[in-house]
Amino acid sequence: MRHRCRRSQPARSRLASPRRPEPASTPGRTLQPLAASRGARLIAETGLASIIAAAAGLMGGVVLLAGLAGGAYLTATTSTAMCDPGPCEQFPDVIPIEGLAGAERGLIAVQAALNMRGVPYSWGGGGPDGPSFGIQHGARIRGFDCSGLAEYAWAKVGVRIGGHTAPQWNAGARIPRSQIRPGDLIFFARDPARPATIHHVGIAVDATHMVHAPSTGSTVRIDTWAGDPYRERQFIGVVRPAL
């Protein structure tokens, strides 16, 4: 039986394995500080539409620009294969968010989730600190379930959205489907008229793709949700997390 992503309410295990020390230099993984004025100029010159297009291009591993308060970071990931033996972890534990625009927070959140591609699904697994051992049938698997991945991604920019789909559904503003942008949370329910039946959440890469932890036996991955009959039947709404 393949278990879906609905997270049960008991607290999940926090027995996460120790973090591996980061190598001094890893191919396919860079985090280069840019001057504040140059970062601001890049954002201004490219425009929000171009940045969103860049986020969509992350599926192929292209460059993502994100302007940060007091400066900007150019983050490049050429391929998840370049980050073997494990998933890329490009971001430091603390990212400055003072003055960070909502769109920029979303871009950082979605790339944090994209860096976890290939991590196993674990029922009740994952949280602000990354993958962890789950509960029940996920107790021996270190990874994420759907809401654990969402919680991890948004914690990277200091936004606490909770560890279950219920609080995450109420963690920000409802956004029209036509206005989805990278980082928004996309929710699915068994009965789209009843939020109490929400069982899955993904993180928008663009208007049609999401990165998510689907179900037992799978790994964190990118899927097309828009136009998929199963997802369309269960789509209930979009939430943009807020501080």
Secondary structure by P-SEA (a helix, b strand, c coil): ccccccccccccccccccccccccccccbbbbbccaaaaaaaaaaacaaaaaaaaaacccccbbbbbccccccccccccccccccccccccccccccccccaaaaaaaaaaaaaaacccccccccccccccccccccccccccccaaaaaaaaaaaacccccccaaaaaacbbbbccccccccbbbbbbccccccccccbbbbbccccccccccccccccccccccccaaaaaaccbbbbbcc
